Amino acid sequence: MKIFQLLCLLLWGFVQGNEQPCLCITVEDSKAIGIERPISLVLDKEKMDCWSQNMVLVKKSGAKKEAVPFQIDANQENKIWFKHSSNSGIKTTYCFEHQIKQTISPLFEYQKENGDLNLKYGDQSLLHYRYEIKSPPEGVDKLYQKSGYIHPVISPKGDTLTRIQPPDHYHHYGIWWPWTRTKIDTVGLDFWNLKDGQGTVLFKSFNNINIGSVYGGFSAHQEHINLTQKDNPQLALNENLMIKVWKNNNPDQYFIDFTSNFISPLENGILFEAYRYGGGLGFRFKEQWNKDNCEVITSDGKNRATADGTSARWCIVYGDSSDGEGSSGVLFMSHPNNRSHPEPMRIWPMDANKGRGDMFFEFCPIRHKEWKIKPHQSYELNYRLLVFDGKITPEEAEKHWKAFAFQPHIKFIKK
């Protein structure tokens, strides 16, 4: 509740008054000129003593003052988020000022219903996170039951882009990311292919749910469970999944920031063996897409026919909209700090599923090289997804990736 009360809600209009600012910063953003993106500030104790709930954040341009919404990070109380954009590489000044501010309800909302956490922008649903067990279709083995995945992902105009439990792969669940060929000591197990009954990944609890004027999101604790000893399931990985959903100034786009932080409590850790899929970020696209109506463009110029097994900074997957008018899709971005970046990809070939060519995409950090997870050591993977209607050009994709990959230079101004 403390975090929720600290959320700094949307400010409208311009800020008036002559109070001296408490704290000012300059932002120099030469990598992502013309791109709106969220950036964060971490305040030390001295700066936190200056800051208070009565602050407004003001963007200064000459004599003009513009109020900028900001939000407290639920995972770190001294971290503040706001959106920045600049049409040049020059420094932009922001100041926190003591003002009486006008507030309205957050633009981002959430709703818990029937085992789903629904993140919304106003009245528009953007994605659901499944926290209760989803049973398989009637007559299908109960081993396929699952929680801890994202579905649906909905485009700005309302197209559902994800699919779960398709008859060709009942273990496919929208956006999900289990590891496939792994080894605990000498025992091999598979968290991905649920029918084998060797392992699974399940939701455990919410750490927090955070909504405001900058983003909506949550942090969830998930458990990767070894089921090879039927009477004594073993915890193989503890994972904190952090999701932030935010909007830029384009009504046909929104973003999903995806962070997976995981630790193995096992005495000897766990080995992720090299394999063509598993871990990273997997996305099963909607049933309507096949080899005839969806396409791929990667940062290295590969297409649907040539991208599988190659590596990329980013990848655009797009196809026909459900109404037959225009297109929709997802720009997938891998962070430079990720293991194996530029990251190998698994993209289903044109003849997948008996020639239908259904669309499956994955960033797969262990595709070409195994990954030893040491005991009690923290590991992290970061991705950004741009969900869009219309089209994204390679030039736009590169700009958005740079905005994700490179943080601007931020400098505190002494008062």
QUIWO-V227201 format. One record per helix or strand. SS is the DSSP state (H for helix, E for strand). FROM is the first residue (numbers start at 1). LEN is the number of residues. If there is no record, write none. Layout:
ss-><SS,SS>
from-><FROM,FROM>
len-><LEN,LEN>
This chain:
ss-><H,E,E,H,E,E,E,E,E,E,E,E,E,H,E,E,E,E,E,E,E,E,E,H,E,E,E,E,E,E,E,E,E,E,E,H,E,E,E,E,H,E>
from-><2,23,37,45,55,64,70,76,92,108,116,124,134,142,146,149,160,162,164,169,175,182,187,194,199,216,234,253,270,281,294,311,314,327,343,352,360,371,375,379,394,409>
len-><5,6,6,6,7,5,4,9,7,6,6,7,1,3,1,6,1,1,3,5,2,3,3,3,13,11,13,12,3,5,5,2,7,8,5,4,4,3,1,11,12,5>
